[in-house]
C-alpha cells in the first residue's frame, strides 16, 4: 500500500484516479445527476409552456366558436304593397325611400301570425315579448332583400332573419332562465317561446358566414356584428407594409452589409436600427399621429396611415433579419465569385442574395405577422372609430375609413353585452388563422428556396 502522506500533488491525483473506468466515482455521479436534473427542468418548462398554450387556445376556441354559429328565424312574410310601395309603381327609388321602421312592422305582423297559428299557452307572454324576439337588424335585412329585388313587393316569401342576441345566447348556453329573470333585455317567457319555435322548426342555429362578411354593428345589435371591414382594413395595411417595408428594408440591409464602409456613421446607423427594434409600438403610433395626420394631413382611421405606421415599426425587424441572413452566407461564396471576375454587384445579387433568400423571406413574413397583430399604434391614429361602410378598391380605398382585426377585438371587449365578448373571441380566432397561415408560408418558402453548400 502506497503511503500518500509525503507524496507530491501529482502523485496524489494519480492515486485518486486509479481504478476501473467502468466504475463511477462520486464526482462523476454528481455530474450525471446534475445533467439529469437540467434535462428534467427543460422538459418541465416545455410541458408548462405547451399546457399554457393549449389552455389559451382551448379557451379562445371555446369562447369564440359561438360567433361562427347564429340563430335565425325562418317565417313566411307578406310584403304588403300598401306599406312598402304606397305608389304602386314598383319604382326602386320610391321603394328605397320607405323607412326601415316600416319593414319592422311587416316583420312584426308576420311573427304575430306565426305565433298565433301555434295556439301557444305561455303564462305571462305579452305582445312585446313576441316582437322583441327579432333582432333590431332584421328589418334592415328585409329592406336590403326588397331593394335587391323590388318585384318581391306584394308577395309572400320565406325569409331568414336574425333573432335577438339574448335568444341566440340562450341556445348557446350563455343565457339561462335564471339570468333572464334579472335581465331587462329578455324575459323567461321569451325563452319559453323560443323553445317552442325551435321545436316547430322556425328557429334554426346554423353556420354564420355573415360574421366574416358583415361590418361592425351598434351596441344594441351584437348578433349582426362581423369582421368584414376589419379584415379588409388589415389586408390593405399589410399591402402598404409589403410594398414599402420589404423593398426598403432589404435594400438597406444589402447596402449596410455588403457595400457600406465600416466607419463611425455606419456604426451609429446600426445602433439606431437596433434601438428602434426595441422601441414600444405605441411610440410609433404617436409618431404617426404627429407626422402623417397632424403635419401631412392624411385622414384618420385610414389604412394608408396605419400601413405607414406599421411600416416604420416593421423596418428594423426586416433589416435585422435580412442582415443576419446575409451574414450566414459563407465568405468563401463571395471570394469564389470575386476570384472568377464577378463584380461586387454581381457577387451580391447572383450568389449571396439567392443563398440568403430563405432567411430574408422568413424574417420578412414574421415581421409582417407581428405588424398584423399590433393594436396600440392603430388606436392612436384613430382606427378605433366605428366604421359601417366597406372601403373602396385600392388605391382610393387606402384613404377610406376602415378598421383592423386587433382594433376590432379591442372595441368589442369594451362593450357591455356578453355577445360582443363572444364576437371578440371569434375575431381572435380569425386573427390567429391569419397568423398561422403567414407562419406556415414562411416555413414553406424557407424550405423551397433553401440551398445547401
C-alpha positions as CSV (number, residue, x, y, z in Angstrom):
1,X,0.0,0.0,0.0
2,X,1.4,3.3,-1.0
3,X,1.9,6.0,1.7
4,X,0.5,9.3,0.3
5,X,1.3,11.4,3.3
6,X,4.6,12.6,1.8
7,X,3.6,12.2,-1.9
8,X,3.5,15.1,-4.3
9,X,0.3,16.6,-5.6
10,X,0.7,14.9,-9.0
11,X,1.1,11.5,-7.3
12,X,-2.0,12.2,-5.1
13,X,-4.1,13.0,-8.2
14,X,-2.9,9.9,-9.9
15,X,-3.7,7.8,-6.9
16,X,-7.2,9.2,-6.7
17,X,-7.9,8.4,-10.3
18,X,-6.6,4.8,-10.0
19,X,-9.4,2.2,-10.6
20,X,-11.6,0.9,-13.3
21,X,-13.1,3.2,-15.9
22,X,-16.4,1.4,-15.6
23,X,-16.8,2.4,-12.0
24,X,-18.2,5.9,-11.4
25,X,-16.6,8.0,-8.7
26,X,-18.6,10.5,-6.6
27,X,-17.8,13.5,-8.9
28,X,-19.0,11.6,-12.0
29,X,-22.2,10.7,-10.3
30,X,-22.8,14.3,-9.2
31,X,-22.2,15.5,-12.7
32,X,-24.6,12.9,-14.2
33,X,-27.2,13.8,-11.6
34,X,-26.9,17.5,-12.4
35,X,-27.3,16.7,-16.1
36,X,-30.4,14.7,-15.4
37,X,-31.9,17.5,-13.3
38,X,-31.2,20.0,-16.1
39,X,-32.9,17.8,-18.6
40,X,-35.9,17.4,-16.2
41,X,-36.0,21.2,-15.8
42,X,-36.0,21.7,-19.5
43,X,-38.8,19.1,-20.1
44,X,-40.8,20.6,-17.3
45,X,-40.5,24.1,-18.8
46,X,-41.6,22.8,-22.2
47,X,-44.5,20.9,-20.7
48,X,-45.7,24.1,-18.8
49,X,-45.4,26.1,-22.0
50,X,-47.4,23.6,-24.0
51,X,-50.1,23.3,-21.3
52,X,-50.3,27.1,-21.1
53,X,-50.6,27.4,-24.9
54,X,-53.2,24.6,-25.0
55,X,-55.2,26.3,-22.3
56,X,-55.1,29.6,-24.1
57,X,-56.1,28.1,-27.5
58,X,-58.8,26.0,-25.9
59,X,-60.3,29.0,-24.0
60,X,-60.3,31.1,-27.1
61,X,-62.0,28.4,-29.2
62,X,-64.5,27.6,-26.5
63,X,-65.5,31.3,-26.1
64,X,-65.2,32.2,-29.8
65,X,-66.7,29.3,-31.6
66,X,-70.2,30.6,-30.9
67,X,-69.5,33.6,-33.2
68,X,-69.4,31.2,-36.1
69,X,-72.9,29.9,-35.3
70,X,-76.0,32.1,-35.3
71,X,-79.7,31.5,-34.7
72,X,-82.1,32.6,-37.4
73,X,-85.9,32.9,-37.6
74,X,-87.5,31.4,-40.7
75,X,-91.1,32.5,-41.3
76,X,-93.3,33.4,-44.3
77,X,-93.6,37.2,-44.6
78,X,-96.2,39.0,-46.7
79,X,-94.5,42.1,-48.2
80,X,-97.5,44.4,-48.0
81,X,-97.5,46.7,-51.1
82,X,-99.5,49.4,-49.2
83,X,-96.7,49.8,-46.8
84,X,-93.6,49.1,-48.9
85,X,-94.8,50.7,-52.2
86,X,-97.6,53.1,-51.5
87,X,-97.5,54.5,-55.1
88,X,-97.8,51.0,-56.5
89,X,-95.5,51.6,-59.5
90,X,-92.6,49.4,-58.3
91,X,-90.1,52.3,-58.7
92,X,-86.9,51.3,-56.9
93,X,-86.2,54.9,-56.0
94,X,-89.6,55.3,-54.2
95,X,-89.3,51.9,-52.6
96,X,-85.9,52.9,-51.3
97,X,-87.5,55.9,-49.6
98,X,-89.5,53.7,-47.3
99,X,-88.0,53.7,-43.8
100,X,-86.6,50.6,-42.1
101,X,-89.3,51.1,-39.4
102,X,-92.0,50.1,-42.0
103,X,-90.2,46.8,-42.7
104,X,-90.1,46.2,-39.0
105,X,-93.9,46.5,-38.9
106,X,-94.2,43.9,-41.7
107,X,-91.9,41.5,-39.8
108,X,-93.8,42.0,-36.5
109,X,-97.1,41.2,-38.2
110,X,-95.7,38.0,-39.8
111,X,-94.3,36.8,-36.5
112,X,-97.5,37.6,-34.7
113,X,-99.4,35.5,-37.2
114,X,-96.9,32.6,-36.9
115,X,-97.2,32.6,-33.2
116,X,-101.0,32.8,-33.3
117,X,-101.2,29.8,-35.6
118,X,-99.4,27.7,-32.9
119,X,-102.0,28.4,-30.2
120,X,-99.4,28.8,-27.5
121,X,-100.3,28.8,-23.8
122,X,-97.4,30.6,-22.2
123,X,-98.4,32.3,-18.9
124,X,-97.3,35.9,-18.9
125,X,-96.4,36.1,-22.6
126,X,-97.1,39.6,-24.0
127,X,-97.1,41.1,-27.5
128,X,-93.9,42.9,-26.7
129,X,-92.2,39.7,-25.9
130,X,-93.1,38.3,-29.3
131,X,-91.9,41.3,-31.2
132,X,-88.7,41.5,-29.1
133,X,-87.7,38.1,-30.3
134,X,-86.4,39.5,-33.6
135,X,-83.1,41.4,-33.9
136,X,-83.2,45.1,-34.5
137,X,-81.2,44.4,-37.6
138,X,-83.9,42.1,-39.0
139,X,-85.9,44.9,-40.6
140,X,-82.7,46.2,-42.3
141,X,-82.1,42.7,-43.7
142,X,-85.6,42.6,-45.1
143,X,-85.2,46.1,-46.6
144,X,-81.9,45.1,-48.3
145,X,-83.6,42.0,-49.8
146,X,-86.5,44.0,-51.2
147,X,-84.2,46.7,-52.6
148,X,-82.2,44.0,-54.4
149,X,-85.4,42.6,-56.0
150,X,-88.4,45.1,-56.0
151,X,-90.6,42.6,-57.7
152,X,-90.9,40.8,-54.3
153,X,-93.3,43.5,-53.1
154,X,-96.8,42.2,-52.8
155,X,-95.7,38.6,-52.5
156,X,-95.3,36.2,-49.5
157,X,-91.8,35.0,-49.2
158,X,-89.9,32.8,-46.7
159,X,-87.2,34.9,-45.0
160,X,-84.4,34.1,-42.6
161,X,-83.7,36.9,-40.2
162,X,-81.6,37.3,-37.1
163,X,-83.1,36.8,-33.7
164,X,-82.3,38.9,-30.6
165,X,-78.8,38.4,-29.2
166,X,-80.2,37.2,-25.9
167,X,-82.2,34.5,-27.6
168,X,-79.2,33.4,-29.6
169,X,-77.2,33.3,-26.4
170,X,-79.9,31.1,-24.8
171,X,-79.3,28.4,-27.5
172,X,-75.5,28.7,-27.0
173,X,-75.7,28.3,-23.2
174,X,-74.8,31.9,-22.4
175,X,-78.3,32.9,-21.2
176,X,-80.4,30.9,-18.8
177,X,-83.9,31.1,-17.3
178,X,-82.4,32.3,-14.0
179,X,-80.4,35.1,-15.7
180,X,-83.4,36.1,-17.8
181,X,-85.3,36.9,-14.6
182,X,-82.7,39.5,-13.8
183,X,-82.2,40.8,-17.3
184,X,-84.2,43.7,-18.7
185,X,-83.4,42.8,-22.3
186,X,-85.1,39.3,-22.2
187,X,-87.8,37.5,-20.2
188,X,-88.3,33.9,-19.3
189,X,-91.5,33.9,-21.4
190,X,-89.4,34.8,-24.5
191,X,-87.1,31.9,-23.8
192,X,-90.1,29.6,-23.5
193,X,-91.4,30.9,-26.8
194,X,-88.0,30.4,-28.4
195,X,-88.0,26.7,-27.2
196,X,-91.4,26.2,-28.9
197,X,-90.4,27.9,-32.1
198,X,-87.2,25.8,-32.2
199,X,-89.3,22.6,-31.8
200,X,-91.5,23.8,-34.6
201,X,-88.5,24.3,-36.9
202,X,-88.9,28.1,-37.1
203,X,-85.7,28.8,-35.1
204,X,-82.5,27.2,-36.5
205,X,-78.9,27.6,-35.4
206,X,-76.5,27.3,-38.3
207,X,-73.1,28.4,-39.6
208,X,-72.8,32.2,-39.5
209,X,-71.0,33.2,-42.7
210,X,-72.1,36.8,-42.2
211,X,-69.7,37.0,-39.3
212,X,-66.9,37.0,-41.9
213,X,-68.6,39.5,-44.2
214,X,-70.7,41.9,-42.1
215,X,-69.3,45.2,-40.8
216,X,-69.5,46.2,-37.1
217,X,-72.8,46.8,-35.5
218,X,-74.2,49.1,-32.8
219,X,-74.3,48.2,-29.1
220,X,-77.9,47.1,-29.4
221,X,-77.3,44.6,-32.3
222,X,-74.4,42.3,-31.3
223,X,-75.9,39.5,-33.4
224,X,-75.3,41.5,-36.6
225,X,-71.7,42.4,-35.9
226,X,-69.0,41.0,-38.2
227,X,-65.3,41.3,-39.1
228,X,-65.6,42.0,-42.8
229,X,-64.4,45.7,-42.7
230,X,-61.7,44.8,-40.2
231,X,-60.4,42.0,-42.4
232,X,-60.3,44.3,-45.4
233,X,-58.6,47.1,-43.5
234,X,-55.9,44.7,-42.2
235,X,-55.4,43.4,-45.7
236,X,-55.0,47.0,-47.0
237,X,-52.5,47.8,-44.3
238,X,-50.5,44.7,-45.0
239,X,-50.3,45.6,-48.7
240,X,-48.9,49.0,-47.7
241,X,-46.3,47.4,-45.4
242,X,-45.4,44.8,-48.0
243,X,-44.8,47.3,-50.8
244,X,-42.9,49.8,-48.6
245,X,-41.2,48.0,-45.8
246,X,-39.9,45.0,-47.7
247,X,-38.0,46.7,-50.6
248,X,-36.7,49.5,-48.3
249,X,-35.7,47.1,-45.6
250,X,-34.0,44.6,-47.9
251,X,-32.2,47.3,-49.9
252,X,-31.0,49.0,-46.7
253,X,-29.7,45.7,-45.3
254,X,-27.8,44.8,-48.6
255,X,-26.1,48.2,-48.6
256,X,-25.2,48.1,-44.9
257,X,-23.9,44.6,-45.0
258,X,-22.2,44.4,-48.4
259,X,-21.3,47.9,-49.6
260,X,-21.3,50.4,-46.8
261,X,-17.8,51.3,-45.4
262,X,-17.2,50.4,-41.8
263,X,-16.9,53.8,-40.1
264,X,-18.5,55.8,-37.3
265,X,-21.5,56.8,-39.4
266,X,-22.5,53.2,-40.2
267,X,-21.9,52.3,-36.6
268,X,-24.3,55.0,-35.5
269,X,-26.9,53.8,-38.0
270,X,-26.6,50.2,-36.9
271,X,-27.0,51.2,-33.2
272,X,-30.1,53.2,-34.0
273,X,-31.6,50.4,-36.0
274,X,-31.2,48.1,-33.0
275,X,-32.7,50.7,-30.7
276,X,-35.7,51.2,-33.0
277,X,-36.4,47.5,-32.9
278,X,-36.8,47.8,-29.1
279,X,-39.0,50.9,-29.1
280,X,-42.5,50.2,-27.8
281,X,-45.1,50.2,-30.6
282,X,-47.2,52.9,-29.1
283,X,-44.3,55.3,-29.7
284,X,-44.7,54.7,-33.4
285,X,-48.4,55.5,-33.1
286,X,-47.5,58.9,-31.5
287,X,-45.1,59.5,-34.4
288,X,-47.7,58.6,-37.0
289,X,-50.3,60.9,-35.3
290,X,-47.8,63.8,-35.2
291,X,-46.4,63.4,-38.7
292,X,-48.9,61.6,-41.0
293,X,-52.1,63.1,-39.6
294,X,-51.2,66.4,-37.9
295,X,-48.4,67.5,-40.3
296,X,-49.1,65.8,-43.6
297,X,-52.9,65.9,-43.2
298,X,-53.8,62.3,-44.1
299,X,-57.2,61.2,-42.9
300,X,-57.7,59.4,-39.6
301,X,-58.7,55.8,-39.5
302,X,-57.4,55.2,-43.0
303,X,-55.4,52.1,-44.0
304,X,-52.7,54.3,-45.6
305,X,-51.9,55.9,-42.2
306,X,-52.0,52.5,-40.4
307,X,-49.8,51.0,-43.1
308,X,-47.2,53.8,-42.9
309,X,-47.0,53.5,-39.1
310,X,-46.6,49.7,-39.3
311,X,-44.0,50.1,-42.0
312,X,-41.9,52.3,-39.7
313,X,-42.4,49.7,-36.9
314,X,-41.5,46.7,-39.1
315,X,-38.5,48.1,-40.9
316,X,-36.0,47.4,-38.0
317,X,-37.2,43.8,-37.8
318,X,-36.8,43.2,-41.5
319,X,-33.4,44.9,-41.6
320,X,-32.0,42.9,-38.7
321,X,-33.4,39.6,-40.1
322,X,-32.1,40.4,-43.6
323,X,-28.6,41.3,-42.3
324,X,-28.5,38.1,-40.3
325,X,-29.4,36.1,-43.4
326,X,-26.7,37.8,-45.4
327,X,-24.1,37.2,-42.7
328,X,-25.0,33.5,-42.7
329,X,-23.7,33.1,-46.3
330,X,-20.1,31.8,-46.1
331,X,-17.4,34.3,-47.1
332,X,-16.0,31.6,-49.4
333,X,-19.0,32.2,-51.7
334,X,-18.1,35.9,-52.1
335,X,-14.4,35.1,-52.5
336,X,-15.1,32.5,-55.2
337,X,-17.3,34.8,-57.2
338,X,-14.8,37.7,-57.0
339,X,-12.0,35.3,-57.9
340,X,-13.6,34.4,-61.2
341,X,-14.0,38.0,-62.2
342,X,-17.6,38.9,-60.9
343,X,-18.2,42.4,-59.8
344,X,-19.3,43.3,-56.3
345,X,-22.8,43.8,-57.6
346,X,-22.9,40.5,-59.4
347,X,-21.5,38.7,-56.4
348,X,-24.2,40.0,-54.2
349,X,-27.2,39.6,-56.5
350,X,-26.2,36.4,-58.3
351,X,-24.7,34.4,-55.5
352,X,-25.1,35.9,-52.0
353,X,-28.7,37.1,-52.2
354,X,-30.2,33.8,-53.6
355,X,-28.5,31.9,-50.8
356,X,-29.8,34.3,-48.2
357,X,-33.3,34.4,-49.6
358,X,-34.8,31.8,-47.2
359,X,-33.8,33.8,-44.2
360,X,-34.9,37.0,-45.7
361,X,-38.3,35.7,-46.6
362,X,-38.7,34.2,-43.1
363,X,-37.8,37.4,-41.4
364,X,-40.0,39.4,-43.6
365,X,-43.1,37.3,-43.1
366,X,-42.5,37.2,-39.3
367,X,-42.2,41.0,-39.4
368,X,-45.5,41.3,-41.3
369,X,-47.2,38.9,-38.9
370,X,-46.0,41.0,-36.0
371,X,-47.4,44.1,-37.6
372,X,-50.7,42.4,-38.3
373,X,-51.3,41.9,-34.6
374,X,-50.4,45.4,-33.4
375,X,-53.1,47.4,-31.7
376,X,-51.6,50.3,-29.7
377,X,-50.3,52.4,-32.7
378,X,-53.6,51.9,-34.6
379,X,-55.6,53.2,-31.6
380,X,-53.6,56.5,-31.6
381,X,-54.2,57.2,-35.3
382,X,-58.0,56.9,-35.0
383,X,-58.6,53.4,-36.3
384,X,-60.8,52.7,-33.2
385,X,-63.6,54.6,-34.9
386,X,-67.0,52.8,-35.6
387,X,-67.0,52.0,-39.4
388,X,-70.0,50.6,-41.1
389,X,-69.1,51.0,-44.8
390,X,-66.5,49.0,-46.7
391,X,-63.5,50.9,-48.1
392,X,-63.3,51.1,-51.8
393,X,-60.8,49.3,-54.0
394,X,-57.1,50.5,-53.9
395,X,-55.7,53.0,-54.3
396,X,-58.7,55.1,-53.4
397,X,-59.7,52.7,-50.7
398,X,-56.5,53.2,-48.9
399,X,-57.8,56.6,-47.8
400,X,-61.3,55.5,-46.8
401,X,-62.2,54.9,-43.2
402,X,-61.6,51.3,-42.0
403,X,-60.8,49.2,-39.0
404,X,-58.3,46.4,-38.3
405,X,-58.7,43.0,-36.7
406,X,-56.8,43.7,-33.4
407,X,-58.6,47.0,-33.0
408,X,-61.9,45.3,-33.6
409,X,-61.1,42.9,-30.8
410,X,-60.3,45.8,-28.5
411,X,-63.6,47.6,-29.5
412,X,-65.8,44.6,-28.7
413,X,-64.1,43.8,-25.4
414,X,-65.0,47.3,-24.2
415,X,-68.8,46.8,-24.8
416,X,-71.0,45.5,-22.0
417,X,-73.1,43.0,-23.9
418,X,-71.7,39.4,-23.4
419,X,-72.4,38.7,-27.1
420,X,-69.7,41.1,-28.1
421,X,-67.2,39.2,-25.9
422,X,-68.1,36.1,-27.9
423,X,-67.6,38.2,-31.1
424,X,-64.2,39.3,-29.8
425,X,-63.0,35.7,-29.2
426,X,-64.3,34.8,-32.7
427,X,-62.2,37.7,-34.2
428,X,-59.2,36.4,-32.3
429,X,-59.7,33.0,-33.9
430,X,-59.7,34.7,-37.4
431,X,-56.6,36.7,-36.5
432,X,-54.8,33.5,-35.3
433,X,-55.7,31.8,-38.5
434,X,-54.2,34.6,-40.5
435,X,-51.0,34.5,-38.4
436,X,-50.8,30.7,-38.6
437,X,-51.1,30.9,-42.4
438,X,-48.4,33.5,-42.6
439,X,-46.0,31.4,-40.5
440,X,-46.7,28.3,-42.5
441,X,-46.0,30.4,-45.6
442,X,-42.7,31.4,-44.1
443,X,-41.8,27.7,-43.4
444,X,-42.8,26.7,-46.9
445,X,-40.7,29.5,-48.6
446,X,-37.7,28.7,-46.4
447,X,-37.7,25.1,-47.4
448,X,-38.5,25.9,-51.0
449,X,-35.6,28.3,-51.5
450,X,-33.2,26.7,-49.1
451,X,-29.9,25.7,-50.7
452,X,-27.1,23.7,-49.1
453,X,-23.4,24.5,-49.7
